[in-house]
């Protein structure tokens, strides 16, 4: 019998939440309105705008079977009873929902909450002299050989097994380092788990199995296939997992480097078509349209049509506007279209294809190869090609021109231990006897046919695999690959004096009051708003790329008209905003935003 020691230590693990009565904050807030978040409200209104059964028509088609066959008839929608609209399922048609913070009580109690966490930190160490996995020993019943519980335990020093003493000293030191915790109690335990190795003979073979734990458990057969280090190596050479670098005999090509395998991006040439700053003339700004009273009211009515639960009563009562205050929001955008070139050594299996080597001419500099983008100011585009006159054929450095590598699964042996029987050739299994009855017993392993070994499935027992670099061709074609990347960098800035959020204004169509496209732009010097000129100078200074060639730059100013429409409702001055060329509406204070004009509680 082999004793197995199991050392563990723990303390209580529990979490509770405690209310400190002496730390109440006597601050009661009255909550009268708790509106739904605008993005949630917009999504909710969009989804429940009309009846989904009839798509807002009040009637829908359906196929019915009559005496003369199937016919398509139009009937009143049963979901909306022919109205085309259904009641809001969230508020049941009342137009209001209960506040989720105060649950409709209008008052909130504030307090400081103390959270206390009790946690049990567990560490263990197993001393095992058999081949059984530690997970099996840890989860079975054993004899309690030693136990001590103290506020602070000391390391075990007198146990017969020195490894237990060393593990105890290490774990005690580790469990004394909890700077943000208070240690309440410590406990360390040594369990003795009996393990018996049972040897027996079968057909002149000595086999064995193990019985472990007080409940006499036997480990199940099965496991991963493993390598038998005593098996002879039938094939030697470069391993499948061996790391190799670039060949050291690659030719040095003028204008290129082989250091590190990946070549740094070359510096771009200076552009020659940049306009002179003295002769540069900035385009003139364009004017923006102003909306009329009728267009402002129609825009509000159209906006109400797209909102759920909004009423038209207030909008229909607007006969005249107190004031239509027009303003302008300027949206400045800068786009820089760049080209980046990089080179690296690339390889592919040599199968007799044409080789364009240095004997055919001198390789061209990376920036001398003509390549153009399909379209300017596209977000991203990449293209790769072989640099002319840089190819050569060399023996494969990965497999040393052998075409094969040593299999990593069997390490060149061709065979593996059978995982089902663990290399014993026999295992506990149920088989059917001559009478057709299933009986349990020790029988020859049906996976390895009783030999304890099986061919490696990765190499089919040959101990070698095809080289992935040359794919068994033994030779490689090496060449320098040019990678060209076209990318557009964008920056923008919005300036406006209205209360319409900038994110709304920048998404709507406007008038392009200014646009200029040049190989290199200069900052804007004429603008109605000085902030636009400052933003232009800042963005142009930011978009400098030392390893890229700037092909073209474009900046433009989009002018978005914004009109503040003031009107009176119940002797109260109210307003909304109409913005963009398509007359979008921003009306956060519109009165009839809920069913029947009621308010959200």
N, C-alpha and C positions, 0 to 999 in steps of 0.2 A: 504493500500500500504506500501511496505517495501523499503526504499531507500538503495541502494548498492553503496558504495563509491569505486572508482577506482583511486588510486594514481599512477602516473608514471612520469618518468623524462628521458630525452634523449638528445643527441646532434648528429651532422651530422656524417654520415658514408660514407666515400669515400676514394678511394686509387688512387694515380697517381704516375707516374714516371717522374722525372724532370732531365734534363741534365744541369749540371753546366758548363757554357761556360768558366769560368775562371780556371777550374781545368783540362784542357786537358793535356794529357801526350804526348809530342812530341817524341814518340818512335815508328817508323815505322819499322816493321820486314818484310824482304823479305822471302816469303815461296815458295820454288821451288819444293819441293817434300812433299807430305802428304800421306804416304803409309797406306793401310788398316791394321787394327790390325791383327796380325798373327792368332789369334783364329777365327776371322770373316772370314779371307781369307781361312783358312783351311776348315771351314764349307761350305763356298760358293763353293770352288773347289770340295769338296766331293759331294755336291748335284748336280752339273752341269757337272759331269765328262763325261757323255755320254748321248745319246738321250734316253729319258725315254720311248718313244713309241715303239722302237724296241730293247731296252736294249743294244745299241751299235752295233747291228749286221747289220744294214742297211736294213734288210728285216724283215717282220713280217707276221705271219699267221693270216688269217681271214676266217670266214665261209661265203660262198656265195651260193645262191640258183640257181640251174640249172634245166634243164628239168628232169634230172634223180634224182633230190633230192639235199639235202644240201651236199656240198663238202668243204674240207679244202684246201685252196690254199695259196701259199707264194708269196707275192707281195712286191714291193719296198716301204719302209716307206715314207709316205708323209711328216712327220715332219722334217726329216733330208735329204730327197731326196736320200737315199741310202748310205750316207756317214757314218752313225753311230754316228755322232757328230753334235751338234747344236751350233750355235753362242752363246757366253756369253750374256745372257739377261741383265746383269747389265751394261756392257760397250758397248753393241751392236757390239762386235767384234773389237773395237778399241784398247782394252787393257788398257784403262785409264779411270778414272772417275774424275769429277770436285771436287776439294778440298771443303769440307763442311765448312771450316773455313773462307776462303777468297773468296769463290764463283768463283774461277778462276782468280781473279784480281791480285794475287801474293802479295797483300799488305793488312795489317790489321790496322784499326784505333782503338787505345786504348783510353779509357776515364773513368773517375770515375762517376758512376751513383748514384744519390741520390734518395731514395725511401721514399715518405711521405705517411703516412696512417692516414686517418681520420676515426675514429670509434665511433659508437654510443653505449654507454653502457646503458642498460635499466634495471631498477628495478621497481617492482610494488608490491602492497599489496591490497588485497580485503577484505572489511568488509561486511560480508553477514549474514543475520539473517534468511534466508530460507534454504531449503534443496537442492537448485540448486547448481550444481558444479561450481567452480570458472572459468573453461574454458568457460562455456556458458556466464557468465557475462562479461568476458574480451573481447569477440569478437562481442558484439552487440553495437548499437548506444545508446548514453546517452546524458544527458544535462551537459554542461561544467559548473561546479560550481566554480572552482578556477583555475587560471593559472598565473604563474610568470616566467619570463625569465630574468636571470641575469648572469654576468660572474661568480659570486658565489652566490648561493641561500642560504637562512637561513632556518632552520627547521620550519615547521608550528607549531604554538603554541596555536592558538585561535579557532581551529575547534571544533564544538560541539561534535564530536565523539572522545573520548580520544585515541582510538586505532589508528586513523589516525595520530594524533600528535606524538605518539610513533613510528609509522612506518616511518614517515617523518624524525624524528631525526636519526633513525637507518640507513636509506638509504643515507642520506646526509653524514653521517660519513663514510659509506662504499665507496661512490663515490668520496671522497676526498683523497683516498689512491691509486694513480697511480704514482709511483716514476719515471717511464721512459716516462711519457706522459705529455703534456701540456694541461690543461683544457681550452678550448676556450669559451664555453657557457654551462649553465645549465638551465634546465626547469623542473618544477614540476607542475602536473595537477591533479585535482580532478574531476572525472566524476560521475554524479549521474544517476544511471540506475534504472528506476522504475520497481518494481516487484509486481504483483498482484496475490494473492491467491484466487482462485474461488472455493467456497464450494457449493456443491449441493447434493440433496438426490436422491437416486435411490434404490427402493425396500427396504425402511426402512434402507438404509445404507448411511452414510455421506461420500461422496467422494470429491476430490478436484483435481485441476490442477493449473498450474502457467502460467501467461502471463508476459513476461519481455521484456524490451527494448522499445525504441521509435517506432520500427517497429512491436511491439506486436507479438513476437515470442512465440511459445509454445514448450516446450521440448519434444523430441521424446521419445516414450515409449521404454523400453528395457534397460538392464543393467545386471550386474552380480547378481547371487543369493546371498542373504545375510542372516545372522542369526538374528532371532528375539529374543532379550534378554529376552523378557517377556514370551516366550514359556517355559513350564516346562521342566526340565531335566529329561528324562525318564530312563537314565542309568548313573551311576557314577562309577568311577574307575580310572585306569591309562590312561592318555591321549596318543593319537597316537604320538604326537610331544614331549612328555616328555623325557628328557634325563636321561639315566640310565648308571651306570658304571658296572664294574665287580662285581660279588657277593663277599661279604666280608668273606664268610665262606669257600672259596676254601682252600683245604689242602696244607700245605707247604711240597713240595717234595724235598728231599735232592738233592743238585746240581742245583736246579732251584729256581726261585723267582717269586712272583706274584705281586710285586710292579709295579704299572703303567700299568699293563696288558701286555706290550711287554717286553720280557726278553732281557737284553743286550747280545751281542755276546760273548761267552766264549773265553778265551785265548787258542790258539792252542797249542798242545804239541810240544816239540822240536823234530826236525827230527833227526833220528839216522843213516841215510845212507849218511851223508855228507862226501866227501872225505877229507883226510888230506892234508893240504896245502903243507906240505913238500914233500909228495909223489906224488903230482899232477903233471902230465906231459901234457903240451899243445901240441895239434896236430900241424903238420907241414903245412906250406903254400904251395899251388899248383901253378904251372906256368900257364900263359894265352897264347892263340895262337896269332900269328901275321898274318895279311892279306897280300896278294900279290897285284901287280899292276893290274892284270886282275880282281881280286875280287873287288878292290876299284872302277874301272870304271863300272863294271857291277852293283854294288850297286847304283851308281849315276843314271844309266839308268833305273833301276827298280824303283827308287824313283820318277823320272820324269814321269813315266807311271801312278803313283797314283795322280799326281797333274794336275789340270786343267789349261790350257793356258800356260803350260811350254813347251818350245821348246827343241829339242834334238840337235840343231845345235852346240852349244858350247861343249856338251858332246862328240859328234862324232868327233870333231876336236882335242880332247885330245889324243895324241899319246903316250906321255911319261909324267911322273910326275916329277916336279922339286925336290920334296922331299916327302917322306912318313914318318911322325914323329909319332911314336907310344907312347902312354901314357896309364896310367891305372887309373881308378876311383874305389875307394874302398867304398863299401856300407856295413856298419856294422849294424846289427839288433840284438836286445836283446828281448827275449820273456820270460815272467815269468808266469807260470801256477799256479794259486792259488785256494784254497778252503776256503769258508767262511760258517760258520754255525751260525744260529740264531734260537731262540725259542720264541714262544708266545702261550698264551692260545687261544684255538679255541673251538667253540661250534657248535652243529648241533642238529636238533630235534631228540628226543629219540622215536623210533618206535619199541622198543623191540629187537634191535640188541645186539650182544655180547658186553660186557663191560670188557675190560682188565684193571682192577684196581690194586692198590698196594697190594691187598691180593694175587695176583698171583706172586709176586716177587718184588725185589727192582728195581726201574727205573735205567737204565744205563745212565752214563754221556753222554752229547750230542756228544762228540768226540769219545765215545766208540761204537757208532752204526756203523756197517760196511756199507759204501756206497762208491761206486767208480764211476768215470766219465766214460761215454761211450767212449770218445776219448780224448787224451791229446792234449793240445794247441788248443782246439776249442775256438772260440771267446767268447761264452757265453752259459751256460747251467745251469738250475735250476731244483730242485726236492724237493718235500715235502713229509713228512710221519708222522704218529702218533707215538709219543714216547711210547714204550711198558710200561705197568703197570702204566699209569698216568691217565686213564679215570675214570670218575665217573658220576652218574646221580643225577641231582638236579632239584627242581622245577624251572620253568621259572621265572627269576627275572624281566623280562620285563613286563609281564602281571600278575605277582603275581599268577602264576599257574591257571589263569582263561581261557587262550586260546584266549581271545579277548581283544581289546583295545577300548577306547572311540573314536568315529569317530571325526577327526579333522575338517571335513567339516561342520558338524552341531553342533559340541561341545556337543554331547550327546542328542540332541533334536529330531533328526529324520526328522525334517522339516526345510525348508528354505523359506525365502521370494521369491516370484516369480520375477525373474529379468525382465520379459517382461512387467508386469503391475505394478511393484514396490510395490507389496503387496496390491494393491487396488482392485483386482479382475476384473476390467474393464479397457479398454484402447481404444485409438483411432485407428480404423482399418477399412478397406474396406471389406464389406460383400455383398453377392448376395441376393437380395430380392426375393419375390415370383414370380416376373415377369422376373427374370434372369438378372436384372440390378445391376451392382456394385455400391454401395452407401457407402459413408464415414460417420462414426458416432462412438459413444461410445458404445461398446458392451462388453459382457462377454469375459474375456481372454480365448483363446482356449488352453493355456498351462496349467493353473492351474484350468480350468473349473469354474472360477469365485470365487474361495475360497481365492485367494491371497497367498496361501502357496502351496508348492509342496514337495514331498518326496525327501530326500537327495539322489543324484545319486551315491554318494560314498559308502554309507552303505545300500542303498535301503530302507531307512526309519527305519532300525533296531537300529540305533544310535551306532553301534559297527562294528569293522572290525577285521579280523583274525590277530592275533599276528604274525608279520613277523619273529620273532626269533624262536619260537617253532612251527609255522605254525599250531596252534590250538591243539598241542599235550600236552600242559601244562607242559612238562618235557624237559630238555635239557641234552645232553651228553657233558660233558666238558673233554678236553684232551689237552695235550701239543703237539703242532705241531713243528716239526723240519724242518727248511728250509735250504737246502744246495745249495750253488751257486758256480759254477766253472767258473772262468773268466781268460782270458789271457791278460796280460798287455804287450804292445809293445812299443818299442822305437828304433829309428834308427838315423844314422848319416852317411853322405856321404862326402868323401874327394876326390877331383880331381883337376888337374891343367889345364884342357882343358877349352875351352869356351862353351862347351855344357852345357845347363842348367841342374842342378842337378835333377830336376823333370823328365827330359827325361831319364837320365841315370838309375835312380832307378826303372823304369818301364820295362826295357828290360831284357831279360835273359842274365845271365853271368855265369862265372865259380865259383862254390862254392870252394874257395881256403881254407877255414877253417870253421869247424863246430864242436861244442862241446855241449853235453847234459849231465847235471849233476843235482842232487837234489839242489846243491848250487854251483854257479860258482865263479871263481876268475877272476879278471881283466886280460886282455890280456897283456902279457909281451914281446911278440915277434911279431913285425909287421914292414913292410917296411916303414910305415908312422907313426911318433910319435903321430899324431893327433888321430889316431884310438885307441891307447892305452889310451889316455886321455878321449876320448868319452866312452870307455868301463868302465873305473873307475867311471865316472860321472853317467852313466846310471845304473850301478849296485848299486850305492849308493842311487839313487832315488827310485828304485823299492824295497822298504822295506815296509811291510804292517803288523802292529802290531796285528791286529785282524783277520788275514788270515794265513792259512798254505800254505807255498810255497811247492808245490809238485814237480815241475821240472822247470829247467831253461835251455834255449837254446840260444846260440849266434853263429852267423856265419858271415863270411865276403864274400860277393859276389864281385868278381873282374870283372869289365866290361872293355873290351879293347876299346880304343878310338884311332883312327888314323886320323891325320891331313894330308889331301891330298892337296899339293900345285901344281898348274899348271899355265900356262901363257895363257892369252886371250887378244888379241890386245896389245901385249907388256906390259901387266899389270899382276903382280903376284896376283893370287887369290887362294882361298882355300875353302874346305868344310871338314866335319867331318863324318867318318864312325864309328859307335859305336854299341856295343852289339854283341852277338854271331850270331844273325840273320841279321847283317849288316844293321842297320838303318842308315839313312843319315840326317844330319843337315846342310843345305846349305842356310843360310839366304842371302848370297851375290851372289847367282847364277845369271848370267846376263839375261838369257832368261826366266824370270818368268812371262812375259805377252805375249799376242798375238803379233806376228811379231817382238818380241824383243824390243818393245817400252817401255817407262818408264811411271810410274804413276805421273800425274801432281799434 
